[in-house]
Amino acid sequence: MKQVIAIPLEEGRLCQHFGHCQQFAIIEAEEGTIVNEYLVTPPPHEPGLLPAWLSERGVTEVIAAGIGQKAIRLFQQQNIRVHVGAEYKSPRELVTDHFQQSLVTGLNACDH
């Protein structure tokens, strides 16, 4: 099964506020193995824009630290699963943890 995972980045690591990231790591995987990884710069921040923008890129899952509830609902409408409260790690570490079912998630760092 193909998965395309988006991770918001700031200085190469997980960004604490989803909507204000510098880049996204897009990681494509087949059967739990990373087959492609690249970075994309998001368009200027506008509420509600990123879920559709990432969906157009084939994203099936998002790993985030903090993300607004409205954005989570918009991702769900796009059939994109959101993992919230992830640890401050590199994209490859987060995806590896996800595949090994050891991704640590917790409280949403975003309260709006």
Contacts in CASP RR format, 6 or more apart in sequence:
PFRMAT RR
TARGET T0000
AUTHOR 0000-0000-0000
METHOD contacts of the structure
MODEL  1
MKQVIAIPLEEGRLCQHFGHCQQFAIIEAEEGTIVNEYLVTPPPHEPGLL
PAWLSERGVTEVIAAGIGQKAIRLFQQQNIRVHVGAEYKSPRELVTDHFQ
QSLVTGLNACDH
1 30 0 8 1.000
1 31 0 8 1.000
2 28 0 8 1.000
2 29 0 8 1.000
2 30 0 8 1.000
2 60 0 8 1.000
3 28 0 8 1.000
3 29 0 8 1.000
3 30 0 8 1.000
3 32 0 8 1.000
3 60 0 8 1.000
3 61 0 8 1.000
4 26 0 8 1.000
4 27 0 8 1.000
4 28 0 8 1.000
4 29 0 8 1.000
4 57 0 8 1.000
4 58 0 8 1.000
4 59 0 8 1.000
4 60 0 8 1.000
4 61 0 8 1.000
5 26 0 8 1.000
5 27 0 8 1.000
5 28 0 8 1.000
5 29 0 8 1.000
5 59 0 8 1.000
5 60 0 8 1.000
5 61 0 8 1.000
5 62 0 8 1.000
5 63 0 8 1.000
5 95 0 8 1.000
5 98 0 8 1.000
6 24 0 8 1.000
6 25 0 8 1.000
6 26 0 8 1.000
6 27 0 8 1.000
6 54 0 8 1.000
6 57 0 8 1.000
6 59 0 8 1.000
6 61 0 8 1.000
6 62 0 8 1.000
6 63 0 8 1.000
7 14 0 8 1.000
7 24 0 8 1.000
7 25 0 8 1.000
7 27 0 8 1.000
7 62 0 8 1.000
7 63 0 8 1.000
7 64 0 8 1.000
7 91 0 8 1.000
7 94 0 8 1.000
7 95 0 8 1.000
8 14 0 8 1.000
8 15 0 8 1.000
8 18 0 8 1.000
8 19 0 8 1.000
8 21 0 8 1.000
8 23 0 8 1.000
8 24 0 8 1.000
8 62 0 8 1.000
8 64 0 8 1.000
8 65 0 8 1.000
9 15 0 8 1.000
9 21 0 8 1.000
9 22 0 8 1.000
9 23 0 8 1.000
9 24 0 8 1.000
9 25 0 8 1.000
9 39 0 8 1.000
9 91 0 8 1.000
10 16 0 8 1.000
10 21 0 8 1.000
10 22 0 8 1.000
11 22 0 8 1.000
12 23 0 8 1.000
12 25 0 8 1.000
12 90 0 8 1.000
12 91 0 8 1.000
13 88 0 8 1.000
13 89 0 8 1.000
13 90 0 8 1.000
14 63 0 8 1.000
14 64 0 8 1.000
14 65 0 8 1.000
14 86 0 8 1.000
14 87 0 8 1.000
14 88 0 8 1.000
14 89 0 8 1.000
14 90 0 8 1.000
14 91 0 8 1.000
14 94 0 8 1.000
15 21 0 8 1.000
15 22 0 8 1.000
15 65 0 8 1.000
16 65 0 8 1.000
16 66 0 8 1.000
16 88 0 8 1.000
16 109 0 8 1.000
17 65 0 8 1.000
17 66 0 8 1.000
17 109 0 8 1.000
17 110 0 8 1.000
18 50 0 8 1.000
18 62 0 8 1.000
18 64 0 8 1.000
18 65 0 8 1.000
18 66 0 8 1.000
18 67 0 8 1.000
18 68 0 8 1.000
18 71 0 8 1.000
18 110 0 8 1.000
19 42 0 8 1.000
19 45 0 8 1.000
19 50 0 8 1.000
19 67 0 8 1.000
19 71 0 8 1.000
20 45 0 8 1.000
21 42 0 8 1.000
22 41 0 8 1.000
23 39 0 8 1.000
23 40 0 8 1.000
23 41 0 8 1.000
23 42 0 8 1.000
24 39 0 8 1.000
24 40 0 8 1.000
24 41 0 8 1.000
24 42 0 8 1.000
24 54 0 8 1.000
25 37 0 8 1.000
25 38 0 8 1.000
25 39 0 8 1.000
25 91 0 8 1.000
26 37 0 8 1.000
26 38 0 8 1.000
26 39 0 8 1.000
26 40 0 8 1.000
26 57 0 8 1.000
26 59 0 8 1.000
27 34 0 8 1.000
27 36 0 8 1.000
27 37 0 8 1.000
27 91 0 8 1.000
27 92 0 8 1.000
27 95 0 8 1.000
28 34 0 8 1.000
28 35 0 8 1.000
28 36 0 8 1.000
28 37 0 8 1.000
29 35 0 8 1.000
29 95 0 8 1.000
29 99 0 8 1.000
32 99 0 8 1.000
34 92 0 8 1.000
34 95 0 8 1.000
37 91 0 8 1.000
37 92 0 8 1.000
40 57 0 8 1.000
42 50 0 8 1.000
42 53 0 8 1.000
43 49 0 8 1.000
43 53 0 8 1.000
47 70 0 8 1.000
48 70 0 8 1.000
48 71 0 8 1.000
48 74 0 8 1.000
50 71 0 8 1.000
51 71 0 8 1.000
51 74 0 8 1.000
51 75 0 8 1.000
51 77 0 8 1.000
51 78 0 8 1.000
51 80 0 8 1.000
52 74 0 8 1.000
52 78 0 8 1.000
54 62 0 8 1.000
54 75 0 8 1.000
54 78 0 8 1.000
54 80 0 8 1.000
55 78 0 8 1.000
55 80 0 8 1.000
59 80 0 8 1.000
60 79 0 8 1.000
60 80 0 8 1.000
60 81 0 8 1.000
61 80 0 8 1.000
61 81 0 8 1.000
61 82 0 8 1.000
61 83 0 8 1.000
61 98 0 8 1.000
62 75 0 8 1.000
62 80 0 8 1.000
62 81 0 8 1.000
62 82 0 8 1.000
62 83 0 8 1.000
63 83 0 8 1.000
63 86 0 8 1.000
63 94 0 8 1.000
63 95 0 8 1.000
63 98 0 8 1.000
63 103 0 8 1.000
64 82 0 8 1.000
64 83 0 8 1.000
64 84 0 8 1.000
64 85 0 8 1.000
64 86 0 8 1.000
65 84 0 8 1.000
65 85 0 8 1.000
65 86 0 8 1.000
65 87 0 8 1.000
65 88 0 8 1.000
65 109 0 8 1.000
66 84 0 8 1.000
66 85 0 8 1.000
66 108 0 8 1.000
66 109 0 8 1.000
66 110 0 8 1.000
67 82 0 8 1.000
67 84 0 8 1.000
67 108 0 8 1.000
67 110 0 8 1.000
68 108 0 8 1.000
68 110 0 8 1.000
68 112 0 8 1.000
69 112 0 8 1.000
72 82 0 8 1.000
72 84 0 8 1.000
75 81 0 8 1.000
75 82 0 8 1.000
76 82 0 8 1.000
83 98 0 8 1.000
83 103 0 8 1.000
83 105 0 8 1.000
84 105 0 8 1.000
84 106 0 8 1.000
84 108 0 8 1.000
85 105 0 8 1.000
85 106 0 8 1.000
85 107 0 8 1.000
85 108 0 8 1.000
85 109 0 8 1.000
86 94 0 8 1.000
86 103 0 8 1.000
86 104 0 8 1.000
86 105 0 8 1.000
86 106 0 8 1.000
87 94 0 8 1.000
87 104 0 8 1.000
89 97 0 8 1.000
94 103 0 8 1.000
97 103 0 8 1.000
97 104 0 8 1.000
END
